Amino acid sequence: MTARATIGALFFVTGIFLIVFGFFAARLHSAMPSSGTLNPGGPQLNWVGTAVGGGSLDESTCVEGVNCDTFVVTLSGTPTNWSGLKARIVISCADPSGLSDYDLYVHKGDNSGPLVPGGVSAHGGTPPEIVDLDPSNPDVGTGQFSVHVVYFSAFAGFQYSGSASAVSASAGTALAPSAPQDRGPKIGFQNFEAPGTLVQVTDSSQGPAVHTVEYTAHDAGEPSIGVNWNSPNSASGVTNFQSDLQTLFIKFDDSCPANGQSATWYNSAAPTSQFVDSDPIGFTDRQTGRVFAGELTLTSPTCKVSFTDTDGLDQLGQPSYAGWSPSSGPLGSGIDHETIGGGPYHAPAPPHGPYPNAVYYCSQDLVTAFCLRSDDGGATYGPPVPTYTSQCGGLHGHVKVAPDGTVHLPNNSCAGTGAVVVSEDNGLTWNVRPVQNASSQTRANANLQDPAVGIDSAGRVYFAMSSSTVAGSATGGSNAIVATSTDRGQTWQNIYDVGAVYGLKNIAFPAAVAGDTGRAAVSFYGSTTSGDQSANSFSGIWHLYVASTFDGGLHWTTTDATPKDPMQRGCIWMHGGADICRNLLDFFDMTVDKQGRAQVGYVDGCTDGACGQAASTAKGNAYTARGVIARQSSGRRLIASFDPPNPLHARSAPGMPSVTVRRVNSVVHLAWSEADTGNANITSYRIMRGIASGAETLLTSVSGNQTTYNDTTATDPTKTYYYKVLAVNGAGTSCGNNEVAAPYVGDTCTGLIVQKTPPGHPEQPLQGLAPASLAIDYVAVAEPPGTNNLMFKMKVTNLASVPPSSRWRVVWNSYAAQSYDPAAEQFYVGMRTDQNGTASFEYGTIATAVIGLVIGVPTETQIGLLPGSSFNADGTITLIVPKSAVGSPAPGDLLGAVNGRTFTGDTPETQNLERSTLLVDHTFVKGQRDNGHPAATYTIVGNVSCGP
């Protein structure tokens, strides 16, 4: 007996009971709504089941309203109206366990009518269940059909969702199969995180400062990455990484220098990237080495672009505006989601200047997308040309140009299917080409995401997409679907799921790149948890994955590039606005260096020890947006001439482990992630420790299976301890340039410092020195023993004089705030003074409104007062709040993006605003994203004594 039949037999007993129950209970005979009409032009119909649930082996044993129900769909018009189309019926379920099982039967007329041809779904177990109705078949036609859903083994707690939509008659019905596995060695990666160094910037979107500082690439949502192959500054090419208003350049040293870093970063901001705008974008023409940086001008339809041929360096070799050239005037643009690309012209090439390649700028105006072409290397651009209007919706990805000059713009949803929008005349006209074949198709994702394309040296297109398991729905999760085309997207082959080998049930933000003929790689965030990945209740853990092919997409090998190191916990928001799990924003990027290494420029939303080391069951996240580069360090490359010797059997020393540290009370907790074993077993890890940077010596060795270590001997609170972790296999030892520092930051009884302003308050002098009463030194969190409280401390420089009409706030991200206000996603605790300087203490929630595309000002709503709170003249403000008042966080849970803010000069109009011209000082949180170093994340330990 099959497993599915066994489950069915078990539920049959339950079904008998429910049949009897059905005669006495108030019975629901139909779905909700009970019927609808589907037109050839849409829109999609949606409904949900309403039956009680239970078990039924088939239609003959089910009771309507108990363990089956019916939706009546009418296909309008005549079969001629449906020419080239068919109606797709889909039944899905968001049960994360995957145990719920429904069967689908479609009858002509009502349930007593005949089953239509192909009207019984595959009954394959876990939904979705799919039936296609072909109106051109005389036995189907148009008119009324009953969609009969049988609860094979399901209950109302995980009720099904149904949909009916018009799709192409050629669209395949099957979900893509798992990708055939490449039998060569795995591809290894090392992760290089942006350093915790401050850079001076001319503006910050947190507050009104004209001059301020930010940490390098710590606000790196939706980064772009490229490599200048022509750079004289690096043998492998200089990598550039676009991060908000920063354009960063990275040089890698593969010699593992003993007195230097394996990666050095510097910022050379473009002259058009100086003030708060939106949607930064970067592009590197690897053939010419020209680097482009663009910024949309808030919500106005213009974009400012600059370019550099010198890695952002002036004639003296220094990062400077002088190393850049701005384009002439703002570009005509849509108001969202821009992309820059370039490559050879398609024959016949139009007249153009000495710059050899065409440069394309594309963007969206909500629905319609436009592309502009530059014929002088980005100095000026021609007029916008529509690429599509109503044919496509969703979001387009990065524009890519093939070696023959064909331009490809991937899209998430063209008539419900992923597609490439293609120009074969240098951007003058465009054609939409769906990604599907007779057996499989890509499915639009209701959670808006970019798809991606890479194009190899022979012109083969590699398409990557987060494809919904249920068309147009987010409830069933998504798959990492790839496909290839050798005719510029007219036909597609090798449609596979490259995440199935890891059991991935949700995919986010795919990126793609290609090199030599047949060689390509795609990357994506992946989670093994099913369901709607944008739902605030989503509890999945995300890693970065990279899938590579070396035979044109026939076989793939997939690597977890962040094993044992989540890059996000919980949801990834994909609907715009200000949700706290939108810290990663909308996409990331991928490139290849001069020596064929794949590089992924991604965003880490769960940085540093508290978040990285948390248990899988922990609630909360760090809500960071830190830039990281995953750089290939072993295995075959995308350029064959740089493959290692004997590439199908190569072994190498391990890559550098990624190390996190957490010093709590008297213990230093270390953990590490090994994304490159060198295709040989790790035999041991060597843990090095010192009390000065670079002076580490061997502390201990642990087995190659161990990836955590607790140092209970680092007990001197006056010392900062430094650690490195080296991986050892039969081929050698990893590079030791992964040092982490563990300063003493207090204890969980009296206060663990989670956010500390760097010495000298570097943000303040350029603004005029902040008053001592409002200049923040640090923020700390504690759990006083013997209570059930949280204690927050804000230390300002001095409170000998307390200003009137002022506020001191400690804020953190928490979905528990929605229990007070459905729009709120943050709690605050704080002190306030009235016009007479009298202090009071309160707590409440913060909500950030979104009107259209504009994010409004965060607004406080007070919940209650905080008895027992106080302040001292030395500047210490102590705020005590019951855990029960702020969501009852349990041991192991995370308080993320903990930050301090001070305001003065409050008026009745501003006294509840959390972002205003009255902001005086703040720790490094921008909006709801933590940009500090290290991340200001606190792990709940419980109100116990401060032992180990």
N, C-alpha and C positions, 0 to 999 in steps of 0.2 A: 504494500500500500504506500502511495506517495505521502510525503509530509503534508501536502496540501489536502489530500483526502483524509488523512488522520485528523487534522484540525477540523475539517468539515464534519467528520463523524462525531467528534466531541461536541460541536456546536449543535448537532442535530437534536440532542436531548434538550438543550436549551430552547431550540426552535419549537419542539412539541409544547413545552410550557408556554411559550409566547403565543402559540396558536390559540391555546385555551384562554390565555390572558386577553388575547385580542378580542374575544367575543364579549368581554366584560368591560374592557377599558374604552375610554373615548378614543376612537380610531381616527388616524390621519391617513387619508386615502391618496394624497398626492404630495409632490414636492412643493417647494416654495420659491418663487411663484409656481403655479401649477402648469402654465403653458406660456408659449411665446411664438412669434413669427420671425423666421430668419430670412432676410433678403439676400440676394446674391452680392450686394455691395456692403453687407453687414448692417448694423454692428453685431458683435458677438452677443449671444444670449448666455446668461448665467443663472444658476439656481442652486439650491442646497436641498439635501435630503431631510426628511422629517420623520421617518419611521423610527420606532422604538429601538430596533436592532435585535441582534441575536444570531441565529444561524439557519440557513436554508441551503439545501444542496442545489436547487434549481428553481425555475418558475413554478413547477408543479407542487412544491412543498411550502411555498411562501404565502404569507397572509398580508394582504395590502394594508399598509399603515403600521404593520408590526415588524416584519423583516423584509419588506420590499415596498417600493413606492414608484410613482409614475410621473413623468413630465411629458407633456404633449407639445411637440414642435411641429410647426407648419412651415414647409418650404414654399415660399411665395413664387408666383409667376409660373412660367412654363419651362420645360427642359431646355428650350432654346435660350431662355434668359440665363441659364446656368452653364452655358457653353464654356468649356475650359475650367470649370469649377466643380467642386463637390462639397458636401456638408460633412463636417467632422464633429462627432459626438465624443466627448471625453469625460470620464468619471475619475476624479482624483480624491485623495485624502491626505490630510496633514499629520496623521498619526506618526510621531517620531520613532516609535518602536518598529514600524513596518508590519505589524501583525494584522491590522485591519484589512479585510479583503471583500471586495464587491465584484459582482458579475453584471454584465450589461447585455440586454436583449432589446432589439429595436423591431417593432411591428409596423406593418402598413395599417393605417387606421387606428384602431384601439388595440388593447392587449389580446383580444380574441382574433385579431387579424393575422395574416401570415407573417412570418419573419422575413424581412427583406433580404436579398442576397448579401452575404457578408454581414448580416445583422447581429451576429453573436460575437462578442469580444473574445480575446484570447484566453480569458480566465486563468491568467498566469500567476496569480498570487497578489503581491503588493501592487496597488494601483500605480500608474493609471491604466484604465481599460478604455479602448478606443474602438469606435465603429465609424466607417466612412460610408456615406450615402451618395451614390452616383446617379443624379437625376437623368443622365443620358441613357441609363438602363431602363427599358420599358417596364421591368418588374419593380422599379423604384419610382421613377418620375418625381413629380412634386405633390404637394398636398399635405395631409396630416399623417404624422407618425407618432407612435407612443414609445417613449424611452423608458423601458422597464428596468429598474435597478434592483438587483437581489443582494441582500446582505448575507453573503456567504459565511462570514464570521466577523461581524462588526457591531459596534454599539454606538449609540447617539453621542457619547462623549467624544468620539472622533468621527463626526458626521461627514459624509462625502460632499464634494462640490462638483457640479456638473456644468458643462459649457457646450455650446453649439456654435460653430463658426464656419464661414465660407473660406475654403483653401483651394490652392491650385489643384487641378485634376491630376497633375503629375507628382504631387507631394507624397513622399513615402510615409507610411504609417508607423513604421517601427522606430523605436528609440535606437540610437547609434550603438553598435556593439563595442565591447571593450577593445582597445587598440591591441593588435598583435605585438608581442613584446620583442624588442631587439635583444639579441643574445650576447651582445658585446658588453664591455665593462660599464658600470654606472658612471654618470657624469657628476663630478664633485664640485662643490662651491665653498668659497670662503665669504663671510659676511663682514663688510667694512662699514661700521656705523659712523655717521658724522660726528666729529669730535665735540667735546663740551667746551668750546672756546667761544668767546663773545666777539661779535663783529658789530661795527658801528653802521647804523642804517639811518636814513633820513626820515623815516616814518614808521609807525607801528599801528596796525589796525586795532590794537587793544585800546589805545587812548589817544589824546590830542597832541602828544609830543611831536615837535618838529624834528628833534634829534634824539635818538635813543640807541639802545643796543639790543641785540637778540643773539641767541645761540645759533651757531652754524647749523643750518638745515634742520632746526628743531620745529619748524612749522612748514613741513615739506609735503603737505597734501597735494595730490595729483602731480607728481614730479615728471619731468621729461629728462631723458638721458641720451647722450650721443658720444661719439669718440672722433676726435680729429686725427685722422690717419696721417696727415701731412705734418704734424707738429714736430719740430726739432727738439722738443723738450722731453720726449719719452719714446723708447723703442717700440712700445706697444700702442702708442697714441695717448693723448691726453683726454681723459673723460670729462665731460661737462654734465652738470646736474642742475636743472632749473628748479628752484625751491622758493615759492612765493616771490618776494622782491630780490632774492639773492640768486645770482648765477655763479655756481661753484665749479671750480676746476680741480681735478684730482689726478695726481701722478702716482702710479703704482711702482714699487720697487720689489721685484721678485727675488732679489738676492738675500732678503731677510736681514737687513742691516742691524748690526748689534747695537749701534748707538743712534738709531733713527727709526722711523716708522715705515711700515710697508705701504701705507697710503698717506699722502699729504694733501690737505685741502686748503684752497684759498678762495675768497670771494672777490669777484669783479663784477659789481652790479652794473647793468646797462644803463645808459643815460635816460632811457625811456621807462626804467623800472625803479622809480624813485619815490613814488607816493602810492597810497592805498588805492588799488584798483581791484581787479578780480580775474580769475582764470588765467594764471600765468601759463605760458607754453614755450617750449624750446625745441630746437631742431639743429642737428649737425649734418651738413653735407659731407659725408666721409670722403668723397672723391676730391673735394676742393679744400676741405678743412674749415669751411666757413661755419660759424656758430651763430644761430639766431635766437633772440629772446624777445617775446611778445607779451603784452599785457592788455586785456580788455579795459576799456575806460568805464568802470562800474557798469551800469545798465544802459549806457548810451551805445549806439551801434557803431563804435569805432575801436580800433586797436592800434597801439603804438608798438613799433618793432625797431630793434637795433641789431647790428651784426658785427662780428669781429673775426679777423683772420689770424689773430695773434694770441689766442687763448686769453683774451681780455687784458693783455699786457701792453704797456706803452713802450716807447723806444728805449727806456731805461730798464725794461724788464719788470716793471711794477704793475700790479693791478690798478687800473685807472680808467676813468671815462675816456681818456685819450686813446685807449686801445679799442674803442668802439666807434661805429658809424651809425647814426640813426637813419631810418628810412625817411623819405620825404613826406611829411605830413601823416596824419592818422589814416589808416586803411578803412575803406568802407567795409562794414562787417555786420554779421548778425550779432545778437546780444548774448550768445552763449556758446561754449564748447568749441573753441577755436583749435586749429591744428595747422602746423607749418610742415611742408615736405618739399622734396625736390629731387631732380635727377635729369637724365638725358631728355632731349626733345624727341617727340615722335616724328618720323619722316612723313611728309616733308616738313622740315623745321622752319618756323617763321623767322624773319629777320630779328637778330638780337645782338647785344653788345658782346664784349670780350669774355664775360663770364660764361662758361660752357654749358651750364645747366639751367633748366627752367626751375623757378621757385614758385610753389603754390601755397596760398593761404586760404583756408576754408573755415567756415563757421556756420552756426545755425541761428535762425531767427524764429525760435520756438519750433516751428514745423519746417518751413522751407530752409534748405541749406544752399550756401553759395560758395564758390571758389573764385579766387582772383589769381592771375599769373603775373609774375615779374620776369622781365627779359633782361634785366641788368643786375642780377644777383641780389635782389631785394632792396635796391635803392628806391625804386618806384614800382607801383603795381597797376595793372589794368583794371577795368570795371568788373564788378561782381557778375558772375554767371550762375544762374540757378542749376544745381545738380539734380535736385528732385523737389517736388512740392508735396502733393497729397499722396504720392506713391509710397512714401516711407514716413515712419514716425520714429519715436524713440530717439536714440543718440547715435551719431556717427563717431567713428574712431579716428585714428591718425591716418592722414593721407600718405600713401606710399607710391613711388614711381618705379616701374619695371625697367630693366636694361634697354628695352625697345621704346621707352617713352610712354607706355600705357600708364595712365593714372588710375589708382584704385582707392576708393573711399568706402570703408566697410560700414555697414549699418546694422543696428540691432533688430529692426522690425520693418520690413517691407512686405506688406500684406501678411503679416504674422510670421515671417520667416527671415532669418539672417540673410544678408545680401552684400554684394559689393556693387558700388555704383562706379561705372567705368567710363573713362574718356580715352578715345584713341585718336583724338585730333588736338592734343595739347590744351585740353580744358574748354574747348568751344562747345561741345555737346557731350551729353552723358547718358548712359544706359544703365538701368537697374537689372542686376543678374542675381536671382535668388540662389542660395546655397542649399541644394537638395539634389537627390537623384531618385531613381525608381524605388529604392528600398528605404532610404532615410532622408530626413530633412532636419534642418535646424529650426528651433522654436523660439519665437520672441519671448523675452523675459519681461514680466510685468515690473520687476525691479530694474529700472533703467540702467544699462551698462553699455560701455563701448565694446564692440568686437574689435578684432585686430587682424592685420594681414602682414605677412613677410613675403618677400619675393626673392628667389635665389638667382644665381648668375645666368641660368638658362631660361628665366622668366616664369618658372613654376610658382604659382601663388599658394601660400599656406594661410588658411583662414582659421581663426580661433575665436570661440564664442562661449559665453555662459548661456547654455541652451536649457530652457525650462523643460522639465520632464512632462509638464502639461502645458499645451500651447496657451500663451497669453496669461498664464497664472503663475503666482509665486508660491502657492501652497505646497506643491510637491517637491520643491527644491530644484536643483539645476545640475547640469553635467558639463564637464570640460570637453567640448566638442571641437575637433579639428577636421579639416577637409582640404583637399588639394585640387588645383585646376591647372591644366596645361594649355588652355585656350582662353585665357583672360577672363575666367569666370563664366563662360558660356555653358560648360558642363563641369561636374564635380565628381571626384573619386575619393576613396579612402576616408569616408566619414566615420570617425571613430571617437570613442570616449577615452581620453588619455588620463582621466582621474580615477577610473574604475579600479585600477590595480591597487589603489590605496583605500578603496571603499568610500570615495568622496561623494557626498550627496548635495553639496552646495559649492558653487564656484563664483568668484568675484574678480572682475577687472582683468581679463586676459590681455596679454601683450604678445607680440610675435616679432621674430627677426629671422633672416635667412642669410646664407653665405654661398659657398660653392654649390654646384649642381647637386640636387638631392639632399642638401644639408640645411636644416632649419631647427628652430627651437621656439617653444611657446611657454609662457609663464602665467601663473594665476594664483590667487589665494584660494584655498580649499578647506572645507570642513566636512567631517564625517557625520554631522548632524543634519537631518532633513528638516523641511518646513520653510516658512517664510524667513529668509535671512535678514530682512529689514525690520521684522517685528521686534519691538522693544523687549518682548519676552523670549526672543531667541537666545539659546544658551550654548551655542556651539563655540568651539575653539578653532582658530584658523592658523594655518601654516602657509608658507610660500612654497610652491611647487614649480619645477621646470621640467618640461617634456621635450625630448630631442629626437630627431629622426636623421638618419644618414642614408636613406634609400628612397627619398622622395615621398615619404608619408606612408610607405607600406608597413613599416614597423616603428615602434616608439619605445623609448626608455624614459621613465619618469623618476624624478628625484625630489625628495622632501628636502628643501634647502634650509629649513629651520627646524630640524627635529628637536623635540623636547624644549622648544622655545617658541611659544605662541606669539604670533605677531598681531593678534587681536583676540579679545574675549567678548562674546556676545554678538550683538547684531552689527551689520555694516549697512548704514543707511544709504538709500539710493533714490531718494525722492526730493532732493533739494532741501532748502531751509536750514534749520538750526538744531536738528536733533543731536544729542550728545554722542551718539555712535556714528556720526558723520565726520569723525575726526580724520578719516582717510580721504575724504572728498570723493572724486569721481573716477580716477584711473591711475595707473602707473605705466612705466615704459620699459623698453628692452632694446639692447643694441649689441653690436659685436665690435671687438677691438681689432687692431691691425694684425694681430697674431691669431685671430680666429676664436678668441674667448667670448662666450656669451656673457653679457652683463645685464643684470636686472636692477633698475633704479626703483626701489619700492619704499613703502611707508610702514614703519613699525608703530602700531598702536598700543603695544603692551611692552614698553621698554623697562629695562632695569629690574632689580631683584624682586621687589615686592610683587609685581605683576607676572614676570617671567617664571617665578618659582611657585606661584600659587597653585593650589590643587585644582584638578579639573572641575570640581564641583563648586568652586568659589564663585560668588556673585560679584559683579563689578569688573572694572577694567582700568587701565592707566589713562586711557583717552589721550594718548600722545599722538604726534604726527612727525616722528623723527625719520629723517632720510637715511637710508641704508642702501649699499650696493652689494648685491650678491654676484660675485665674480667667479667665473669658472676656474677651477684649479687643478682638475685632472680629467682624464678621458679624452676621447676624440673631440676635435674642435670643428667649428663651422667653416674653417679654411683648411683643407686637407693637408697642405704642405707643412702645417704646424702641428700635425698629429704627433703624439709621442711615439718613440720607436716601438715596433711590434704592437700597434694600437689595439688590436682585439684581445690582447692578453697583458696589457700594461699594468704594472703595479708602481705605486709611488708612495712617498712619505705622506702622512696624513696632512690635511689642511688645518689651519688654526681653528681650534674650538672657539665658539662665541661664549664668553664668560659673563655671568651676572653675579652680583654680590649684594648681600643684605646683612647689615650689622645691627642686631637687635639685642638689647640688654648686654649680656656678656658673651654672646656667641656671634661669630661671623659665618654666615651661610653662603656657600659657593654652589653654583650649578653651571653646567656647560652643555652646549649643543654641538655635535660633531656632524657637519654636513659633507665632509669629505674624508672617508676612511682610506683613500688611496687604493680602493679595491683590494684591500687586505685587512685581516682582522686587527683591530686595535688590541694590543697586548697589555698596555697599561697607560695610565695618565699620571704625569709627574706634576705635583702641586708645589709651586714655588712661592715663597713669602719673604717680604722684607719690610723695613720700617722707613725706607727711602725709595723713591721712584727709580727703577732701573737697578736696584741693589738686591734683587730677590735671590735667595738660595733655596735648595731643596728642603721642603718641609716634610713631605711624605709622598708615597706612590700608592695608587689604588688600581684595582683591576680595570681592564678595558671595558667591562660591562657597567661600571659605576660612573654616573654622571652628576653626582652631588657629593659635597663634603662639608661637614660642620667643624669649624676650627674653634675649639673651646679653650685654646691657650692664648688667644689674642685678647687679653683682658686689661691692658693698660689704657685707661681712658684718655691719657695725654698723647697717645700716639695714633697716627694713621697707618694702617697696615696695607701693604701693596701685594697683589697676587698675580701670578700667571699660571696657566694650565697648559701643559705640553702633552700632545698625544704621541704615542709610540706604536709603530707596527714593524713588521719585518723589513721594511724598506727604509726606515729612518724615523726621525722625530720632527714634529711640526715646528713651524716658526713660533717664536715666543713673543711676538708683538701684539699680545692681547691683554696687556696689563689693566687691572681694575683696582680702584682705591676704596678702602673701607675706613673712612674717618669715624670717630666716635660722635654720635648724634643724639645721645641721651638714652632714656629708657621709656618703656611703655607705661610706667606708673606716674612719672612726673612730667613726661613730655619727650617724644621722639621727633626731632626736627626733620620735617619733610621738605621744606622750602626755605632756602637761605639766600638772602641778597648778597651778591658778590661784594668784596671789600670796597668801601668808598662809595657805595650807592652809585654806580657808574651811570645810571639813568638820570640822576638828579642834577649834577653840576651844569649840564648843558641846558637845563630848563630853568635855572635859577634854583638855588638850594632849597629843598623841601623843608618845611618846619620839622624840628625834631619830633614833635608829637605825631607826625603823619608819615615819617620815613620808616618803612618797614625793614627790620633787621632779619627776622625769621618768623616762620609759622611752624608750630609743633602740634602733635596729636598724642593723647594719652588715654588710658583706661584706668581710672583710680581703683585700686584694689578694694574689695568689699562693697562695691556699688554696682549698679547696672547703668553707668553713665559713660559718656564720652567727654573728654576735656580737650578743648582747643586752646592754644596759646598763640597770641600775636605779640611779638616783641617789637615795639618801635623804639626809636633812639632814646626818647625821654618823654615823660608825661608830667613833669613838674608843673607845666602850664598846659591846661586842657582847653582847646579852642571850642567855641560854641558852634552850634548848627553843623556838626560834623558826624561822620560815621566811620567805624572801623569794622571791616567785614572779613570773615573767613568763609569761603564758599567751596563746595565740592559737588561733583556730579553724582546723581542718584535717581534712578527711575522710581524709587520709593516715594519721591516727591509727588508723583502723579496721584497718590492716594488722597492728597489734599486738593490738588488742582490738576486736571487732566493735561493742561498745557505746560506744567512745570516739569523741569528735569534737573533741578539743582536745589540743594538746601543751603541756607546760610545761617550762621550764628554771628552775633556781633554786639558792639557797643555803639550807642548813639548819644549825642549831647543835644540838648534843646538850646534855644536862643540865649539862655542864661548860663550855659555851660554845665548844666546838671546831667549826669550820666545815667543811662538806663541800659538794660541788657535784654536782648530778644533773639528769637529764631524765626525762620520762615522759609518760604520757597521762592524760587526765581523762575520766571517764564520768559521766553524770548519769542515775540510775535514775528510772523512772516506774512507780509502783504505782497502778493505777486512774487517777484523775485527778490524783493528787498527784505533783508533781515532787520527787524526793528530793535529797539533798545531793550535790553533785559530789564525786567521790572520785578521788584520785591513785593511779596505779600506776607505780612507778618502773621504768624500763627499764635505765638504766645511769648511770655517773658521767661527769663532764665534766672531764677533765684539761686543764690550761692555764687554767682559770677561777680568778678571784681576787677579792679585795675590798681597798679602800684605806680608810684612816681618814677620808678626806674624804667617805665615804659612797658611793663608786662601786663597784658590784658588776659585774664583767665575766664574762659567761657565754658560752663558746664551744662550739658544737655542730656536728658535721658535717652538711651538708645531706642526705647519704645516710641519716642517722638519723631525719630528719623529713620524709620523702616526696620528697626530691630536687627541690625547687621549681626551675623553670627560669626564665631571664630573661623578664620580662614577667608572671610569675605574682604573685599577691597573697597576702600574709599579712594576714589580717583580724582585727579586734577584738583587737589586741595590747594587753595591759593588765598592770598590776602589782598585786600583793596582798601584804600582810604579815600575819603571824600570830605570836602569842607565847603562852607558857604551854601549849605542846603537852603533851598526855598521850598514853599509848598508844592511847586511844580516839579522839583527835582529830587525830593527827599526819598523817593522810592526807586530811582533809576540806578541801574548798576553799570551803565556806561554813559558818561556825560562829561561835559567840559569841566566839571568840578572834581574829576578824578585827580588825585595828587600822586599817589604811588600805587604800584601793583607788583606782585610777584609774577613769574613768567607763565601766565596763562592767557592765551589769546582767545577771546570768546569763551568757548567751552573746551578748548584743546590745551593740554599741558605742554608747554614748550620749554620747561625748565630743565635743569641738569644737576643731579639726577631727577627722574620723574617724581613728582610729589604724590606718591601713592602710599597709603597706610594699610597694613594688614591687621585686621581685628584678631587679637589674641585672647580676649576674655579678661575680665576684671580680676586678675590673679596677681600674686606677688611677682616682682621682677627678677625671677631666676632665669636660668638658661631657657 
